[in-house]
Amino acid sequence: MSPPANPLVSTEWLQGERHKPDLKIVDAPFYMPGDPRTPQGEYARGHIPGSVLFDLNIIADHSSSLPHMLASPEDFGEAVGRLGIGDGDRVVIYDHMGLLSAARVWWNFRVMGHDQVFVLDGGLPRWLAEGRPVDQGQPQYALEPQTFTARLQPQLLRSIDQVKDALARHEQVLDARSAGRFSAAEPEPRPGLPSGHMPGSRNLSHSAIVADGALLAPSVLERLFADAGVDVKAPIIATCGSGVSAAILALALARLGYWETPVYDGSWTEWAGREDAEIATGPA
């Protein structure tokens, strides 16, 4: 099935559609190491009625030493099915920051072959600001698990070797971290990990393309990509600190009609964590 024309849905649309049986709402909170908040705790404090909890640190590849790496298709399909999501469902994802981890979960579904997946524009903050209903309570699994058939889409995923090859060919690798982390003027949030960037990569911070928890208008996005020296019509690999905010770049490019942006899953945590890492500093 081909992807929808727009990867975003509005709070008004969700309010009207949320009781339909084929629509599944996914709560996807995410917090950096050291943050006292937890996905389970924040879900319990308040979530959109009927939503299920998707924890990026649980539905992940636990054989990897890297954080929240993509789960295998078998594990992903089983976990999502236990959430009550099936092959024919439409899926709407939101997070508690407005737009951060929802994009990563959106990408997870897409890389597993599920195209009818959307991100709630403005996320839970906008939903709350508009006075829409919320529930409280701990997450639960579906009484009747559904069949979710995950089919890996390798064109949406990149490994470290593929990124190295792309950089050697002078292809576009776009980093969603802050300009300070990219240039090495600011430290990385993960202890012991050096800041800086992959030689030849470019930088467009995810915070620059989001305002009030929502993607900026397409015309503004086009200008910001151009200002970063990025040709949106040419291949782009999205990267970041650990593969989460990179998906915001992929989401923004999908909003502009470019749906095939792959994400480097290991991102800077993998790249800079290697003894032989090539690290550049300063601006792009």
The 8 nearest C-alpha neighbors of each residue, nearest first, counted from 0:
[[1, 2, 114, 115, 113, 112, 3, 87],
 [0, 2, 114, 3, 115, 4, 113, 112],
 [1, 3, 114, 115, 0, 4, 258, 6],
 [4, 2, 5, 6, 1, 115, 114, 116],
 [3, 5, 2, 6, 256, 254, 253, 7],
 [4, 6, 7, 3, 254, 253, 8, 117],
 [7, 5, 117, 254, 118, 3, 253, 4],
 [8, 6, 118, 117, 5, 120, 119, 9],
 [9, 7, 119, 120, 118, 117, 12, 10],
 [8, 10, 12, 11, 120, 119, 13, 7],
 [9, 11, 13, 12, 14, 126, 119, 8],
 [12, 10, 14, 9, 13, 15, 8, 16],
 [11, 13, 9, 15, 10, 14, 16, 8],
 [14, 12, 16, 10, 15, 17, 11, 9],
 [13, 15, 11, 12, 17, 16, 10, 131],
 [16, 14, 12, 13, 17, 11, 18, 10],
 [17, 15, 13, 14, 18, 19, 12, 22],
 [16, 18, 13, 19, 14, 15, 22, 24],
 [19, 17, 16, 20, 22, 15, 14, 49],
 [18, 20, 17, 22, 21, 16, 23, 15],
 [21, 19, 22, 18, 23, 17, 88, 16],
 [20, 22, 88, 19, 89, 23, 87, 90],
 [23, 21, 89, 20, 19, 88, 90, 17],
 [24, 22, 90, 89, 91, 21, 25, 84],
 [25, 23, 50, 91, 90, 92, 51, 22],
 [24, 26, 92, 51, 50, 52, 91, 27],
 [25, 27, 52, 93, 51, 94, 50, 53],
 [28, 26, 94, 53, 101, 93, 52, 25],
 [27, 29, 94, 38, 95, 26, 100, 30],
 [30, 28, 100, 38, 27, 31, 55, 54],
 [31, 29, 34, 32, 37, 36, 28, 38],
 [30, 32, 34, 33, 29, 188, 189, 36],
 [33, 31, 34, 30, 189, 188, 35, 190],
 [32, 34, 35, 31, 30, 36, 188, 189],
 [33, 35, 36, 32, 31, 30, 37, 29],
 [36, 34, 33, 37, 30, 32, 31, 40],
 [35, 37, 34, 40, 30, 41, 38, 39],
 [38, 36, 40, 39, 41, 35, 30, 29],
 [37, 39, 28, 41, 40, 42, 29, 54],
 [40, 38, 42, 37, 41, 43, 137, 138],
 [39, 41, 43, 37, 42, 38, 44, 36],
 [40, 42, 44, 38, 43, 39, 37, 45],
 [41, 43, 39, 45, 44, 40, 46, 38],
 [42, 44, 136, 137, 135, 40, 41, 45],
 [45, 43, 41, 42, 135, 40, 136, 46],
 [44, 46, 135, 42, 43, 134, 133, 41],
 [47, 45, 133, 134, 42, 48, 135, 50],
 [46, 48, 133, 50, 134, 49, 132, 45],
 [49, 47, 134, 133, 50, 46, 132, 135],
 [48, 50, 47, 51, 24, 23, 17, 134],
 [49, 51, 24, 25, 48, 47, 26, 52],
 [52, 50, 25, 26, 82, 24, 53, 138],
 [51, 53, 26, 25, 138, 27, 54, 50],
 [52, 54, 27, 26, 55, 25, 51, 58],
 [55, 53, 57, 56, 58, 52, 27, 38],
 [56, 54, 58, 57, 67, 53, 59, 29],
 [55, 57, 67, 54, 59, 58, 66, 68],
 [58, 56, 54, 59, 55, 67, 53, 61],
 [59, 57, 55, 56, 54, 70, 75, 78],
 [58, 60, 70, 67, 69, 68, 57, 56],
 [61, 59, 70, 68, 62, 69, 63, 71],
 [60, 62, 63, 59, 64, 70, 68, 67],
 [61, 63, 60, 64, 65, 59, 68, 70],
 [64, 62, 65, 61, 60, 68, 66, 67],
 [63, 65, 66, 62, 61, 68, 60, 67],
 [64, 66, 63, 68, 67, 265, 269, 268],
 [65, 67, 68, 64, 241, 56, 63, 265],
 [68, 66, 56, 59, 55, 69, 65, 60],
 [69, 67, 60, 59, 66, 70, 264, 65],
 [68, 70, 59, 60, 67, 71, 107, 264],
 [71, 69, 59, 60, 75, 74, 58, 68],
 [70, 72, 74, 73, 75, 69, 60, 59],
 [73, 71, 75, 149, 74, 76, 151, 150],
 [72, 74, 76, 71, 75, 77, 149, 70],
 [75, 73, 77, 71, 76, 72, 70, 78],
 [74, 76, 72, 78, 77, 73, 70, 71],
 [75, 77, 147, 149, 79, 73, 74, 78],
 [76, 78, 80, 74, 75, 79, 73, 81],
 [79, 77, 81, 75, 80, 76, 74, 82],
 [78, 80, 82, 76, 81, 77, 84, 75],
 [79, 81, 145, 84, 77, 83, 144, 82],
 [82, 80, 144, 78, 83, 79, 141, 140],
 [83, 81, 79, 80, 140, 141, 84, 51],
 [82, 84, 141, 144, 80, 145, 81, 85],
 [85, 83, 80, 82, 145, 79, 88, 23],
 [86, 84, 147, 145, 146, 88, 87, 80],
 [85, 87, 147, 88, 148, 146, 84, 113],
 [88, 86, 85, 89, 21, 84, 115, 147],
 [89, 87, 21, 85, 86, 22, 90, 84],
 [88, 90, 22, 115, 21, 116, 23, 87],
 [89, 91, 116, 23, 24, 22, 117, 88],
 [92, 90, 117, 24, 118, 116, 25, 23],
 [93, 91, 25, 118, 101, 119, 24, 26],
 [92, 94, 122, 101, 119, 26, 118, 27],
 [95, 93, 27, 28, 101, 122, 96, 97],
 [94, 96, 123, 28, 97, 122, 124, 93],
 [97, 95, 94, 98, 99, 212, 124, 122],
 [212, 98, 96, 122, 121, 95, 124, 94],
 [99, 97, 212, 96, 213, 101, 122, 94],
 [98, 100, 101, 102, 244, 96, 97, 94],
 [99, 101, 103, 102, 29, 243, 94, 27],
 [102, 100, 93, 104, 94, 103, 99, 92],
 [101, 103, 105, 100, 246, 247, 104, 99],
 [102, 104, 106, 246, 100, 243, 105, 101],
 [103, 105, 107, 101, 106, 102, 108, 100],
 [106, 104, 102, 103, 108, 107, 101, 109],
 [105, 107, 109, 103, 104, 108, 110, 102],
 [108, 106, 104, 110, 105, 109, 103, 111],
 [107, 109, 111, 113, 105, 106, 110, 104],
 [110, 108, 113, 106, 112, 111, 107, 114],
 [109, 111, 152, 107, 112, 108, 151, 155],
 [112, 110, 151, 149, 150, 108, 109, 113],
 [111, 113, 109, 150, 110, 152, 151, 149],
 [114, 112, 109, 108, 115, 111, 116, 110],
 [115, 113, 2, 116, 109, 112, 1, 0],
 [116, 114, 89, 113, 90, 2, 117, 3],
 [115, 117, 90, 114, 91, 89, 105, 113],
 [118, 116, 91, 6, 7, 90, 92, 8],
 [117, 119, 92, 7, 91, 93, 120, 8],
 [120, 118, 8, 122, 93, 7, 9, 92],
 [119, 121, 213, 9, 122, 7, 8, 118],
 [122, 120, 213, 212, 97, 125, 119, 124],
 [123, 121, 97, 93, 119, 94, 120, 124],
 [122, 124, 126, 95, 125, 127, 94, 97],
 [125, 123, 127, 126, 122, 97, 128, 121],
 [124, 126, 128, 121, 127, 123, 122, 129],
 [125, 127, 123, 129, 124, 128, 131, 10],
 [128, 126, 130, 124, 129, 125, 131, 123],
 [129, 127, 125, 130, 126, 124, 131, 123],
 [128, 130, 127, 126, 131, 125, 124, 10],
 [131, 129, 127, 128, 132, 126, 125, 133],
 [130, 132, 129, 126, 127, 133, 128, 14],
 [133, 131, 130, 47, 48, 134, 127, 126],
 [132, 134, 47, 46, 48, 45, 131, 135],
 [135, 133, 48, 46, 45, 47, 136, 132],
 [134, 136, 45, 43, 44, 46, 133, 137],
 [137, 135, 43, 138, 134, 44, 42, 45],
 [136, 138, 43, 139, 39, 42, 135, 40],
 [139, 137, 52, 51, 136, 140, 43, 39],
 [140, 138, 137, 141, 51, 82, 52, 142],
 [139, 141, 82, 81, 142, 138, 83, 51],
 [142, 140, 83, 143, 82, 144, 81, 139],
 [141, 143, 144, 140, 83, 81, 139, 82],
 [142, 144, 141, 145, 83, 81, 140, 80],
 [145, 143, 81, 83, 80, 141, 142, 82],
 [146, 144, 80, 85, 83, 84, 147, 143],
 [145, 147, 85, 80, 148, 86, 144, 84],
 [148, 146, 85, 86, 76, 80, 149, 145],
 [147, 149, 76, 86, 146, 150, 85, 72],
 [148, 150, 111, 72, 76, 147, 112, 151],
 [151, 149, 111, 112, 72, 152, 148, 110],
 [150, 152, 111, 110, 153, 112, 72, 149],
 [151, 153, 110, 154, 155, 112, 111, 150],
 [154, 152, 156, 155, 151, 110, 157, 261],
 [153, 155, 152, 156, 261, 259, 157, 260],
 [156, 154, 261, 153, 110, 152, 260, 259],
 [157, 155, 261, 262, 153, 154, 263, 264],
 [158, 156, 263, 262, 161, 261, 264, 162],
 [159, 157, 161, 160, 263, 162, 264, 156],
 [158, 160, 162, 161, 163, 157, 270, 263],
 [161, 159, 163, 162, 158, 164, 157, 165],
 [160, 162, 164, 158, 159, 163, 157, 165],
 [163, 161, 165, 159, 164, 160, 166, 158],
 [162, 164, 160, 166, 165, 161, 167, 159],
 [163, 165, 167, 161, 162, 166, 160, 168],
 [166, 164, 162, 168, 170, 167, 163, 161],
 [167, 165, 169, 163, 168, 164, 170, 162],
 [166, 168, 164, 169, 165, 163, 170, 199],
 [167, 169, 165, 166, 170, 164, 163, 171],
 [170, 168, 166, 167, 165, 171, 199, 172],
 [169, 171, 165, 168, 166, 172, 234, 235],
 [170, 172, 235, 173, 236, 234, 169, 200],
 [173, 171, 236, 200, 235, 237, 201, 170],
 [172, 174, 201, 237, 202, 200, 238, 236],
 [173, 175, 202, 238, 239, 176, 201, 203],
 [176, 174, 204, 239, 205, 203, 245, 244],
 [177, 175, 204, 239, 174, 181, 180, 240],
 [176, 178, 204, 179, 180, 181, 175, 205],
 [177, 179, 181, 180, 182, 176, 204, 202],
 [180, 178, 184, 185, 182, 177, 181, 183],
 [179, 181, 185, 183, 177, 194, 182, 178],
 [180, 182, 195, 178, 196, 179, 183, 177],
 [181, 183, 281, 280, 195, 282, 179, 184],
 [184, 182, 195, 194, 180, 185, 280, 181],
 [185, 183, 179, 182, 180, 186, 181, 281],
 [184, 186, 179, 180, 183, 187, 194, 182],
 [187, 185, 194, 180, 188, 183, 184, 193],
 [186, 188, 189, 194, 192, 180, 193, 185],
 [189, 187, 190, 186, 32, 31, 192, 240],
 [188, 190, 187, 192, 191, 32, 268, 186],
 [191, 189, 192, 188, 187, 193, 186, 32],
 [190, 192, 193, 189, 187, 272, 188, 186],
 [191, 193, 190, 189, 187, 272, 271, 194],
 [194, 192, 191, 187, 271, 195, 186, 183],
 [193, 195, 183, 180, 187, 186, 181, 192],
 [196, 194, 183, 181, 280, 182, 279, 278],
 [197, 195, 279, 181, 278, 198, 280, 182],
 [196, 198, 278, 200, 279, 199, 277, 195],
 [199, 197, 279, 200, 196, 278, 277, 166],
 [198, 200, 197, 166, 201, 169, 283, 172],
 [201, 199, 172, 197, 198, 173, 171, 283],
 [202, 200, 173, 283, 174, 172, 199, 203],
 [201, 203, 174, 173, 175, 204, 227, 283],
 [204, 202, 175, 174, 227, 205, 173, 201],
 [203, 205, 175, 177, 176, 206, 207, 202],
 [204, 206, 175, 207, 208, 244, 203, 247],
 [205, 207, 204, 209, 208, 210, 177, 175],
 [208, 206, 205, 204, 209, 203, 210, 223],
 [207, 209, 206, 205, 215, 214, 220, 210],
 [210, 208, 214, 213, 206, 215, 207, 212],
 [211, 209, 212, 213, 215, 214, 208, 206],
 [212, 210, 213, 121, 209, 97, 125, 214],
 [97, 211, 213, 121, 98, 210, 209, 96],
 [214, 212, 121, 209, 120, 210, 211, 98],
 [215, 213, 209, 208, 210, 216, 251, 212],
 [214, 216, 209, 208, 220, 219, 213, 210],
 [215, 217, 219, 218, 220, 214, 221, 208],
 [218, 216, 220, 219, 221, 255, 215, 254],
 [219, 217, 221, 220, 216, 222, 215, 255],
 [220, 218, 222, 216, 221, 217, 223, 215],
 [221, 219, 217, 223, 222, 218, 224, 216],
 [222, 220, 218, 224, 219, 223, 217, 225],
 [221, 223, 225, 219, 220, 224, 226, 218],
 [224, 222, 226, 220, 225, 221, 219, 227],
 [223, 225, 227, 229, 221, 226, 222, 220],
 [224, 226, 222, 228, 229, 227, 223, 221],
 [225, 227, 223, 228, 224, 222, 229, 221],
 [228, 226, 224, 225, 229, 203, 223, 202],
 [229, 227, 225, 226, 224, 230, 201, 202],
 [228, 230, 225, 224, 227, 231, 171, 226],
 [229, 231, 232, 233, 225, 228, 224, 234],
 [230, 232, 233, 229, 224, 234, 235, 252],
 [231, 233, 230, 234, 257, 235, 229, 256],
 [234, 232, 231, 230, 235, 171, 229, 170],
 [235, 233, 171, 232, 236, 170, 260, 231],
 [236, 234, 171, 172, 260, 237, 233, 173],
 [235, 237, 172, 261, 262, 173, 260, 171],
 [238, 236, 262, 173, 245, 172, 174, 263],
 [237, 239, 245, 174, 266, 263, 262, 173],
 [240, 238, 175, 245, 174, 176, 266, 242],
 [241, 239, 267, 266, 268, 242, 176, 238],
 [240, 242, 266, 268, 243, 265, 239, 267],
 [241, 243, 264, 245, 266, 239, 240, 238],
 [244, 242, 103, 245, 246, 241, 100, 239],
 [243, 245, 246, 247, 239, 99, 175, 242],
 [246, 244, 238, 239, 237, 247, 248, 243],
 [245, 247, 249, 103, 244, 248, 102, 243],
 [248, 246, 250, 244, 102, 245, 249, 251],
 [247, 249, 251, 246, 250, 245, 252, 237],
 [250, 248, 246, 252, 247, 251, 260, 253],
 [251, 249, 247, 253, 248, 252, 246, 254],
 [252, 250, 254, 248, 253, 249, 247, 255],
 [251, 253, 255, 249, 257, 254, 250, 248],
 [252, 254, 258, 257, 256, 250, 255, 251],
 [255, 253, 251, 252, 256, 5, 6, 250],
 [254, 256, 252, 253, 257, 217, 251, 221],
 [255, 257, 253, 254, 258, 252, 4, 5],
 [258, 256, 253, 252, 255, 259, 260, 254],
 [259, 257, 253, 260, 256, 252, 249, 2],
 [258, 260, 257, 155, 261, 154, 253, 249],
 [261, 259, 249, 258, 235, 155, 236, 262],
 [262, 260, 155, 156, 236, 259, 237, 157],
 [263, 261, 237, 156, 264, 236, 157, 238],
 [264, 262, 157, 238, 266, 265, 158, 237],
 [263, 265, 242, 266, 262, 68, 157, 158],
 [266, 264, 269, 263, 241, 242, 268, 267],
 [267, 265, 241, 238, 263, 239, 242, 264],
 [266, 268, 240, 270, 269, 271, 239, 241],
 [269, 267, 241, 266, 270, 271, 272, 240],
 [268, 270, 265, 272, 267, 266, 271, 273],
 [269, 271, 267, 272, 268, 273, 276, 266],
 [272, 270, 273, 276, 267, 268, 269, 193],
 [271, 273, 269, 270, 268, 192, 274, 276],
 [274, 272, 276, 275, 271, 270, 269, 268],
 [273, 275, 276, 272, 271, 277, 270, 269],
 [274, 276, 273, 277, 271, 272, 270, 278],
 [277, 275, 273, 271, 274, 278, 270, 272],
 [276, 278, 275, 197, 279, 198, 271, 270],
 [279, 277, 197, 196, 195, 276, 198, 280],
 [278, 280, 196, 198, 195, 197, 277, 281],
 [281, 279, 195, 182, 183, 196, 278, 282],
 [280, 282, 182, 183, 283, 279, 195, 181],
 [283, 281, 182, 280, 181, 178, 202, 201],
 [282, 201, 202, 281, 200, 199, 182, 181]]
